[in-house]
Amino acid sequence: MEDIPNASATTADSSEDTITRESLYEQAWSTPMTKIAERYGVSSSYLARIFTNLNIPRPSVGYWAKVAAGKRKTPPALPDAQPGALVAWSRNGAPEQISRSLPKAPVKVRGKPADRLALLPRRHPLLIDIEEHFKKAHETDEGYLRPSKRSMADLIVSRSGVSHAVDFANQLYLALMKKSLAVALSDPTTHMGRESVDHREKASNRYVHPALWQPQRPTVTYVGTVVFGLSIYEISEYVHVKRPDKKYIRMTSLPVNKRRSDFPDGWMMSADMPSGRLCLQAYSPYYGVEWVQRWIEDKPGDLVGKIPSIIKSLIAEAPLLAAKVEIQRVRSEQERQRHKLEMEEWRRKEDEKRRLKAIQDSRDRLESVIQTWVKVNSIRVFFEDIAQKAERLESGERQAVLDRLAKAKDLIGDFDALKHFEGWDPSEL
């Protein structure tokens, strides 16, 4: 058995916020799980769930005893990360690292189904302990649950429908995994959209208050590199209800003697109440690309039997959705180029407007300088005329006129036109 890394290496590893699948895989086959768990300060059971979430094979029970006896076996290869699957363990709030690629038509995966089946967990990683969040969830007036946690699988159900919805989601997700189709929360950097959910079984113009829970990120499955959004929700029925204690209760669930109307005219209150039947809504999460398909249970439980046909339909639709995404990408690029040209033309016109305005402003300032010059010259001629005529007066009277003339010049101030002209800044034409 190989020794665990030295103290300095251990300290360095335990301080990392993100540990890659490759690093965990190498540690798992060189060090017992209990030692690795101690290194990162977690329990071995918690670490085992991390390995399951990252699809990392780990030694079976008794492996290290065989190693000690000199019977080391070649470890299985680390499976490739599927698009959208986690590729690292993010600790202490570190950003998640997700495998990603551009959407394109899927290719057929060849391999032994038994090998892929052997890697399947009993519970899909997205659904581990999810019931605990639903147990603590707030309940709407109509009976739908609103968990406080938003970063989890897209399930919209009532309290009585949680078990049924989680069981169906688990069977669906594992069936997709069996076909090498990864299921995960969407990559936050791709800004995938989520199709809104109308829980009513039949379309109606009646207003529905938007009180349903919404996930922080869509739940998606990757068919090759094509992404489909997945929402599982409990459909509702429009039925007669009463509302004691601010909660709607189906009239049929009340004792017979309490089913009568509380209103004099016999009017009955109605509301959309969870029916116990599920709907799977698959949709396009790509911006500007519309595609939605729904599968609804006729009776609780019969949607499980449709899983093979659902997967077959998604695989068949993947090339078509990829083509739609490409068409939208080309259209968006054309729109971007058109907008770019429009912005360039707008900037050119704005520059021309600024240039013409600068010329007009310069002309206005020059005219102001000229008008100042005209005024200065008229004042100068006026003062010179007074000085000439003052010379013809008697000395006493002449001095009085010259004194008044000096005060007038002081009042007018500097009337040198050259100084005004030097202050004019001609713009470049």
KAKA-V395596 format. One record per residue. N is the residue number from 1. SS is DSSP state (hx for helix, st for strand, lp for the rest). OMEGA is omega in radians with two decimals (none if undefined). Layout:
# KAKA-V395596
{{N | SS | OMEGA} {N | SS | OMEGA}}
This chain:
# KAKA-V395596
{{1 | lp | -3.14} {2 | lp | 3.14} {3 | lp | 3.06} {4 | lp | -3.12} {5 | lp | -3.12} {6 | lp | -3.02} {7 | hx | -3.11} {8 | hx | 3.12} {9 | hx | 3.13} {10 | hx | 3.13} {11 | hx | -3.13} {12 | hx | -3.12} {13 | hx | -3.06} {14 | hx | -3.14} {15 | lp | -3.13} {16 | lp | 3.10} {17 | lp | -3.12} {18 | st | 3.13} {19 | st | -3.06} {20 | st | 3.07} {21 | hx | -3.11} {22 | hx | -3.14} {23 | hx | 3.13} {24 | hx | 3.12} {25 | hx | 3.13} {26 | hx | 3.13} {27 | hx | -3.08} {28 | hx | -3.08} {29 | lp | 3.06} {30 | lp | -3.06} {31 | lp | 3.08} {32 | lp | -3.09} {33 | hx | -3.13} {34 | hx | 3.12} {35 | hx | 3.13} {36 | hx | 3.13} {37 | hx | 3.10} {38 | hx | -3.12} {39 | hx | -3.08} {40 | hx | 3.07} {41 | lp | 3.12} {42 | lp | 3.10} {43 | lp | 3.13} {44 | hx | 3.11} {45 | hx | 3.09} {46 | hx | 3.14} {47 | hx | 3.11} {48 | hx | 3.10} {49 | hx | 3.10} {50 | hx | 3.13} {51 | hx | 3.11} {52 | hx | -3.13} {53 | hx | -3.10} {54 | lp | 3.14} {55 | lp | 3.13} {56 | lp | 3.08} {57 | lp | -3.14} {58 | lp | -3.09} {59 | lp | 3.09} {60 | lp | 3.13} {61 | lp | 3.13} {62 | lp | -3.10} {63 | hx | -3.05} {64 | hx | 3.05} {65 | hx | 3.10} {66 | hx | 3.10} {67 | hx | 3.12} {68 | hx | 3.13} {69 | lp | 3.10} {70 | lp | -3.11} {71 | lp | 3.13} {72 | lp | 3.11} {73 | lp | 3.10} {74 | lp | -3.11} {75 | lp | 3.09} {76 | lp | -3.12} {77 | lp | 3.08} {78 | lp | -3.13} {79 | lp | 3.06} {80 | lp | 3.10} {81 | lp | 3.10} {82 | lp | 3.08} {83 | lp | 3.13} {84 | lp | 3.14} {85 | lp | 3.09} {86 | st | 3.13} {87 | lp | 3.12} {88 | st | 3.05} {89 | st | -3.11} {90 | st | -3.11} {91 | lp | 3.01} {92 | lp | 3.10} {93 | lp | 3.13} {94 | lp | -3.13} {95 | lp | 3.13} {96 | lp | 3.07} {97 | lp | -3.00} {98 | st | 3.06} {99 | lp | -3.09} {100 | lp | 3.05} {101 | lp | -3.12} {102 | lp | -3.14} {103 | lp | 3.05} {104 | lp | -3.09} {105 | lp | -3.10} {106 | lp | 3.05} {107 | lp | -3.14} {108 | lp | -3.13} {109 | lp | 3.11} {110 | lp | -3.13} {111 | lp | -3.12} {112 | lp | 3.12} {113 | hx | -3.12} {114 | hx | 3.12} {115 | hx | 3.13} {116 | hx | -3.14} {117 | hx | -3.11} {118 | hx | -3.11} {119 | lp | -3.08} {120 | lp | 3.05} {121 | lp | 3.07} {122 | lp | 3.13} {123 | lp | 3.13} {124 | lp | -3.10} {125 | hx | -3.14} {126 | hx | -3.01} {127 | hx | -3.13} {128 | lp | 3.10} {129 | lp | -3.10} {130 | hx | 3.13} {131 | hx | -3.13} {132 | hx | 3.13} {133 | hx | 3.11} {134 | hx | 3.12} {135 | hx | -3.10} {136 | lp | -3.02} {137 | lp | 3.00} {138 | st | -3.10} {139 | st | 3.11} {140 | lp | 3.14} {141 | lp | -3.11} {142 | lp | 3.07} {143 | lp | 3.09} {144 | st | -3.08} {145 | st | 3.11} {146 | st | 3.13} {147 | lp | 3.09} {148 | lp | 3.09} {149 | lp | -3.12} {150 | lp | -3.14} {151 | lp | 3.11} {152 | lp | -3.05} {153 | lp | -3.05} {154 | lp | 3.12} {155 | st | 3.13} {156 | st | -2.99} {157 | lp | 3.00} {158 | st | -3.13} {159 | hx | 3.14} {160 | hx | -3.09} {161 | hx | -3.08} {162 | hx | -3.07} {163 | hx | -3.14} {164 | hx | -3.10} {165 | hx | -3.14} {166 | hx | 3.13} {167 | hx | 3.12} {168 | hx | 3.14} {169 | hx | -3.13} {170 | hx | 3.13} {171 | hx | 3.12} {172 | hx | -3.11} {173 | hx | -3.14} {174 | hx | 3.09} {175 | hx | 3.06} {176 | hx | 3.10} {177 | hx | -3.14} {178 | hx | 3.09} {179 | lp | -3.12} {180 | lp | 3.08} {181 | lp | -3.06} {182 | lp | 3.04} {183 | st | -3.08} {184 | st | 2.94} {185 | st | -3.05} {186 | lp | 3.08} {187 | lp | -3.09} {188 | hx | -3.10} {189 | hx | -3.12} {190 | hx | 3.07} {191 | lp | 3.09} {192 | lp | 3.12} {193 | lp | 3.14} {194 | lp | 3.09} {195 | lp | 3.14} {196 | lp | -3.09} {197 | lp | 2.98} {198 | lp | -2.99} {199 | lp | -3.11} {200 | st | -3.12} {201 | lp | -3.14} {202 | lp | 3.13} {203 | lp | -3.10} {204 | lp | 3.07} {205 | lp | 3.11} {206 | lp | -3.14} {207 | lp | 3.07} {208 | lp | -3.14} {209 | lp | -3.07} {210 | lp | -3.08} {211 | lp | -3.11} {212 | lp | 3.06} {213 | lp | 3.08} {214 | lp | 3.13} {215 | lp | 3.10} {216 | lp | 3.10} {217 | lp | 3.13} {218 | lp | 2.95} {219 | st | -3.03} {220 | st | 2.99} {221 | st | -3.07} {222 | st | 3.03} {223 | st | -2.91} {224 | lp | 3.05} {225 | lp | 3.09} {226 | st | -3.05} {227 | st | 3.00} {228 | st | 3.01} {229 | st | -3.13} {230 | st | 3.02} {231 | st | 3.07} {232 | st | -3.11} {233 | st | 3.13} {234 | st | -3.12} {235 | st | -3.09} {236 | st | 3.07} {237 | st | 3.12} {238 | st | -3.00} {239 | st | 3.07} {240 | st | -3.10} {241 | st | 2.89} {242 | st | -3.05} {243 | lp | 3.00} {244 | hx | 3.09} {245 | hx | 3.04} {246 | hx | 3.08} {247 | lp | 3.10} {248 | lp | 3.09} {249 | st | 3.10} {250 | st | 3.12} {251 | hx | -3.09} {252 | hx | 3.14} {253 | hx | 3.13} {254 | lp | 3.02} {255 | lp | -3.06} {256 | hx | -3.08} {257 | hx | 3.13} {258 | hx | -3.10} {259 | lp | -3.14} {260 | lp | -3.13} {261 | lp | 3.09} {262 | lp | -3.07} {263 | lp | -3.08} {264 | lp | -3.10} {265 | lp | 3.09} {266 | lp | -3.13} {267 | lp | -3.12} {268 | lp | 3.07} {269 | lp | 3.13} {270 | st | 3.13} {271 | st | 3.09} {272 | st | -3.06} {273 | st | 3.11} {274 | st | -3.03} {275 | st | -3.06} {276 | st | 3.11} {277 | st | -3.04} {278 | st | 3.00} {279 | st | 3.00} {280 | st | 3.10} {281 | st | 3.04} {282 | st | -3.02} {283 | st | 3.06} {284 | st | 3.11} {285 | lp | -3.10} {286 | lp | -3.13} {287 | lp | 3.09} {288 | lp | -3.13} {289 | lp | -3.08} {290 | lp | 3.04} {291 | lp | 3.14} {292 | st | 3.03} {293 | st | -3.09} {294 | st | 3.03} {295 | st | -3.05} {296 | st | 3.09} {297 | lp | 2.99} {298 | lp | 3.02} {299 | lp | -3.08} {300 | lp | 3.07} {301 | lp | -3.04} {302 | lp | 3.10} {303 | lp | 3.12} {304 | hx | -3.14} {305 | hx | -3.14} {306 | hx | -3.07} {307 | hx | 3.13} {308 | hx | -3.14} {309 | hx | 3.09} {310 | hx | -3.14} {311 | hx | 3.11} {312 | hx | 3.14} {313 | hx | 3.13} {314 | hx | 3.13} {315 | hx | -3.13} {316 | hx | -3.10} {317 | hx | -3.06} {318 | hx | 3.11} {319 | hx | 3.14} {320 | hx | 3.11} {321 | hx | 3.10} {322 | hx | 3.11} {323 | hx | 3.10} {324 | hx | 3.11} {325 | hx | 3.13} {326 | hx | 3.10} {327 | hx | 3.12} {328 | hx | 3.12} {329 | hx | 3.11} {330 | hx | 3.13} {331 | hx | 3.13} {332 | hx | 3.13} {333 | hx | 3.08} {334 | hx | 3.11} {335 | hx | 3.12} {336 | hx | 3.12} {337 | hx | 3.11} {338 | hx | 3.12} {339 | hx | 3.12} {340 | hx | 3.12} {341 | hx | 3.11} {342 | hx | 3.13} {343 | hx | 3.10} {344 | hx | 3.10} {345 | hx | 3.11} {346 | hx | 3.12} {347 | hx | 3.13} {348 | hx | 3.13} {349 | hx | 3.11} {350 | hx | 3.09} {351 | hx | 3.13} {352 | hx | 3.09} {353 | hx | 3.13} {354 | hx | 3.14} {355 | hx | 3.13} {356 | hx | 3.11} {357 | hx | 3.11} {358 | hx | 3.11} {359 | hx | -3.13} {360 | hx | 3.11} {361 | hx | 3.13} {362 | hx | 3.12} {363 | hx | 3.13} {364 | hx | 3.14} {365 | hx | 3.11} {366 | hx | 3.10} {367 | hx | 3.09} {368 | hx | 3.10} {369 | hx | 3.14} {370 | hx | 3.11} {371 | hx | 3.07} {372 | hx | 3.13} {373 | hx | 3.11} {374 | hx | 3.14} {375 | hx | 3.14} {376 | hx | -3.12} {377 | hx | 3.11} {378 | hx | 3.11} {379 | hx | 3.13} {380 | hx | 3.12} {381 | hx | 3.13} {382 | hx | -3.12} {383 | hx | 3.14} {384 | hx | 3.13} {385 | hx | 3.11} {386 | hx | -3.12} {387 | hx | 3.13} {388 | hx | -3.12} {389 | hx | 3.12} {390 | hx | 3.14} {391 | lp | -3.11} {392 | lp | -3.10} {393 | lp | 3.05} {394 | lp | -3.02} {395 | hx | -3.10} {396 | hx | 3.14} {397 | hx | 3.13} {398 | hx | -3.12} {399 | hx | 3.13} {400 | hx | 3.12} {401 | hx | -3.14} {402 | hx | 3.10} {403 | hx | 3.12} {404 | hx | 3.11} {405 | hx | 3.12} {406 | hx | 3.13} {407 | hx | 3.12} {408 | hx | 3.10} {409 | hx | 3.10} {410 | hx | -3.13} {411 | hx | 3.13} {412 | hx | -3.13} {413 | lp | -3.08} {414 | lp | 3.10} {415 | lp | 3.08} {416 | lp | -3.10} {417 | hx | -3.12} {418 | hx | 3.13} {419 | hx | 3.10} {420 | hx | -3.14} {421 | hx | 3.12} {422 | hx | 3.12} {423 | lp | 3.13} {424 | lp | -3.09} {425 | lp | -3.10} {426 | lp | 3.10} {427 | lp | 3.11} {428 | lp | 3.13} {429 | lp | none}}
